[in-house]
Amino acid sequence: MGRVEGKVAFITGAARGQGRSHALRLAEEGADIIAIDICEQIDTVPFPMATPADLEQTVKEVEALDRRIVAVQADVRDYAAVKAAVDQGVAELGRLDIVCANAGIAGGNAAAWEQTEEEWHNTIDVNLTGVWHTCKAAVPHLIEGGRGGSMVLTSSAAGLKAMQNIADYVSAKHGVVGLMRTLALELAAHSIRVNSVHPTVVNTPMIQNDWTAGLFRPDLDKPTVEDAHDVFRSLNILPILWVEPVDISNAVLFLASDEARYITGVTLPVDAGFGIK
């Protein structure tokens, strides 16, 4: 049997990148999936976001693994939409056991006092308030199920260590840790475990774009992603450029499985040593 056989996982930001990878990895190990993604562009995000076609591709790939999936286009900033999607998924799939609060954006690239209000609010609203909305909508189903459960909140290496020129992102990702620890305390009596994962640079569309290249190579005019490779490598102590989405998914799977049944309130880096450098 799979490591999460017969369970149902709710994943936000599931149309591509880490979210799709989490959906596929959990489905490979026996889980059915509730998947949401905004599938629209947010004005302050300086690179293309996921599309409805991306979410449709996630559905196809999960179904190809012979697992069920309920996919809904929903914005994590909209609590009513998130709740409706979770409620629909539980109604169709019968239960909820795992929550992956993964949806996130990046933007900005300016000193903290030079960021715009719109950049700040959009990043906080998606990366922190959106995680809270996800938990708020899902927790009642986990409690009602009476079987315990696992919640994995996606923070970042930048949720444990400061980085320049992305104060909105760093603040939101640090905030996710506080939310995770609080939920771990509040939900322990229900045998619901809550942990966070903290990736270094991950090979996803959030990295493979000109904006990220400019963030890491501000010394160059119109740098490419290739121009930033040496900086990416310099962040890690292991001799790698970046990690792959499945590396984060494997950590999520572990935290969601019974192998981690007594692990809660933990910040788990998947960072190639970024945090100790």
C-alpha positions in Angstrom: 0.0 0.0 0.0 1.0 3.6 -0.5 2.2 5.8 2.3 -1.0 7.9 2.2 -3.3 5.2 0.8 -7.0 6.1 1.1 -6.4 9.7 2.3 -7.5 13.0 0.7 -5.1 15.9 0.4 -6.1 19.6 -0.1 -3.4 21.5 -2.1 -3.3 25.2 -2.9 -1.3 26.6 -5.8 -1.7 23.2 -7.5 -1.7 24.2 -11.2 2.0 24.0 -11.6 5.4 24.1 -9.8 5.6 22.7 -6.3 1.8 22.5 -6.0 1.5 20.2 -9.0 4.5 18.2 -7.8 2.9 17.7 -4.3 -0.4 16.6 -5.9 1.4 14.0 -8.1 3.7 12.7 -5.3 0.8 12.3 -2.9 -1.4 10.7 -5.6 1.5 8.2 -6.4 1.3 7.2 -2.8 -2.5 6.6 -2.8 -4.1 10.0 -2.0 -7.0 11.6 -3.8 -6.6 15.3 -4.3 -8.5 18.6 -3.8 -6.6 21.2 -5.9 -7.1 24.9 -6.2 -5.2 27.7 -8.0 -6.0 31.3 -8.9 -5.1 30.6 -12.5 -5.0 34.4 -13.1 -2.4 37.1 -13.1 -1.9 39.3 -10.0 -0.8 42.8 -11.1 2.3 43.0 -8.9 3.7 39.6 -9.9 6.4 40.3 -12.5 6.3 37.0 -14.3 3.5 34.8 -15.8 1.3 33.0 -13.3 -0.5 29.7 -13.8 -3.4 29.4 -16.2 -6.6 27.3 -16.3 -4.8 25.0 -18.8 -2.1 24.4 -16.2 -4.7 23.3 -13.7 -6.3 21.1 -16.3 -2.9 19.5 -16.8 -2.6 18.7 -13.1 -6.0 17.0 -13.3 -4.9 14.9 -16.2 -1.7 13.8 -14.5 -3.4 12.9 -11.3 -6.1 11.0 -13.1 -3.4 9.2 -15.1 -2.2 7.8 -11.7 -5.8 6.4 -11.2 -6.6 8.8 -8.4 -9.6 11.1 -8.0 -9.2 14.8 -8.1 -11.5 17.8 -7.5 -10.0 20.9 -9.1 -11.4 24.4 -8.6 -10.2 27.8 -9.8 -10.0 29.8 -6.5 -8.0 32.7 -5.1 -6.6 32.0 -1.6 -7.2 35.7 -0.8 -10.9 35.0 -1.0 -11.9 32.9 2.1 -15.4 32.2 0.8 -14.0 30.7 -2.4 -11.4 28.6 -0.5 -14.1 27.3 1.9 -16.4 26.5 -1.0 -13.7 24.5 -2.8 -12.8 22.5 0.3 -16.4 21.8 1.1 -17.0 20.6 -2.5 -13.9 18.4 -2.4 -14.8 16.8 0.9 -18.4 16.3 -0.3 -17.2 14.5 -3.4 -14.2 12.6 -2.0 -15.7 11.8 1.4 -13.0 13.0 3.8 -9.9 15.3 4.4 -6.6 14.2 6.0 -3.8 16.3 4.5 -3.5 20.0 3.9 -0.7 21.5 1.8 -0.9 25.3 2.0 1.5 25.9 -0.9 0.2 28.9 -2.9 2.6 31.8 -3.0 3.8 34.7 -5.1 6.9 36.9 -5.3 7.5 40.4 -6.5 9.0 43.7 -5.5 12.8 43.8 -5.7 13.3 47.0 -3.7 14.4 48.1 -0.3 11.7 47.7 2.4 10.9 51.4 2.5 10.7 51.6 -1.3 8.2 48.8 -1.9 4.8 49.9 -3.0 1.8 49.4 -0.8 0.2 47.3 -3.5 3.3 45.0 -3.6 3.3 44.6 0.2 -0.4 43.9 0.5 -0.6 41.4 -2.4 2.3 39.4 -1.1 1.1 39.4 2.5 -2.5 38.6 1.4 -1.4 35.6 -0.7 1.6 34.2 1.2 0.3 34.7 4.8 -3.4 35.5 4.9 -4.0 32.9 2.1 -2.3 30.3 4.2 -4.5 31.3 7.2 -7.6 31.1 4.9 -6.5 27.6 3.8 -6.2 26.4 7.4 -9.4 28.1 8.5 -11.4 26.4 5.8 -9.8 23.0 6.2 -9.4 22.6 10.0 -13.1 22.0 10.7 -13.1 19.1 8.3 -10.0 17.6 9.9 -11.5 17.8 13.4 -14.9 16.5 12.2 -13.1 13.5 10.6 -11.8 12.4 14.0 -8.8 10.7 12.5 -6.2 13.4 13.1 -4.4 14.7 10.2 -1.3 16.6 8.8 -1.0 20.2 7.7 2.1 21.3 5.9 2.6 25.0 5.4 5.0 26.1 2.7 7.3 28.8 4.0 10.8 29.3 2.6 14.4 29.4 3.5 13.6 33.1 3.6 11.1 32.3 6.4 14.0 31.5 8.7 16.7 33.9 7.4 16.5 37.4 6.1 17.1 38.4 2.5 17.4 41.9 1.0 14.9 43.6 -1.3 12.0 41.2 -0.7 10.8 42.4 2.7 7.2 41.6 1.8 8.1 38.0 1.0 10.4 37.5 3.9 7.9 38.9 6.4 5.1 36.7 5.1 7.2 33.6 5.1 8.4 34.3 8.7 4.7 34.9 9.6 3.8 31.4 8.3 6.1 30.0 11.0 4.3 31.7 13.7 0.9 30.5 12.3 2.3 27.0 12.0 3.5 26.9 15.6 0.3 28.3 17.0 -1.9 25.8 15.0 0.4 23.0 16.2 -0.4 23.9 19.8 -4.1 24.5 19.2 -4.7 21.2 17.2 -2.5 18.8 19.1 -5.5 17.6 21.2 -7.1 16.5 17.9 -4.0 14.6 16.8 -3.6 17.1 13.9 0.0 17.8 13.3 1.2 21.1 11.8 4.6 21.6 10.3 6.3 23.9 7.8 8.8 23.3 4.9 11.5 25.7 4.0 12.9 25.3 0.5 16.0 27.0 -1.0 15.8 28.0 -4.6 13.5 25.6 -6.4 13.5 24.9 -10.2 10.0 26.3 -10.9 8.5 29.2 -13.0 9.0 31.5 -10.0 12.7 31.1 -10.6 12.9 30.7 -14.3 12.2 34.3 -15.3 13.9 37.6 -15.9 12.6 39.2 -12.7 14.3 36.6 -10.5 17.5 37.1 -12.5 17.4 40.8 -11.7 16.7 40.1 -8.0 19.9 38.0 -7.7 22.0 40.0 -10.2 21.2 43.7 -9.6 24.7 44.6 -10.8 23.7 43.7 -14.4 21.5 45.4 -16.9 18.8 42.9 -18.1 20.4 39.7 -16.7 19.3 36.3 -17.7 18.6 33.3 -15.4 21.9 31.9 -16.5 23.6 35.0 -15.3 22.3 34.3 -11.8 23.4 30.7 -11.7 26.6 31.4 -9.7 24.5 33.3 -7.1 22.1 30.5 -6.8 24.9 28.1 -6.2 26.5 30.4 -3.6 23.3 30.3 -1.4 23.8 26.5 -0.8 26.5 24.6 0.9 25.8 21.5 -1.1 27.3 21.8 -4.6 24.0 22.3 -6.5 22.3 25.1 -8.4 18.8 24.5 -7.0 16.5 21.7 -5.8 13.7 20.2 -7.8 10.0 20.4 -6.9 9.9 16.7 -6.1 12.5 17.3 -3.4 10.0 19.4 -1.6 7.2 17.0 -2.4 9.1 14.2 -0.7 9.4 16.2 2.4 5.7 17.0 2.3 4.9 13.3 1.8 7.0 12.3 4.8 5.3 14.9 7.0 1.9 13.8 5.7 2.6 10.1 6.3 2.4 8.0 9.4 6.2 7.9 9.4 6.0 11.4 10.9 3.1 10.6 13.2 4.8 12.3 16.2 6.4 15.2 14.4 4.6 18.5 14.9 5.6 22.2 15.3 8.7 21.6 13.2 10.4 23.9 10.6 11.8 21.5 8.1 14.4 23.0 5.8 14.9 21.5 2.3 17.6 24.0 1.6 20.9 22.3 0.7 22.4 24.0 3.7 21.3 27.5 3.0 20.2 28.1 6.6 23.6 27.4 8.1 25.7 29.4 5.7 
